[in-house]
């Protein structure tokens, strides 16, 4: 698994903007292979480098999620909510 972090200068957002990349349109176990977010002035990306990393990406999301500043936004929020509910074990 690869983790990248970038600090942006001159940009700061309130809350968090999240994005996910998945293996299919419908949620499946171990199906998120990229999770990224922009919070304040930091972009962080977690990327599976192989199929073996998919579970670790899910585990990383669980650790990060409760600490993300609110409000949390996503471009396609219904899609992201469906997938993240499966990873986080919530609705």
Buried (B, 14 or more C-beta within 10 A) or exposed (E): BEEEEEEEEEEEBEBBBBBBBBBEEEBEEBBBBBBBBBBEEBBBBBBBEEEEBBEBBBEBBEEBBEEBEEEBBBEEEEBBBBBBEBBEEEE
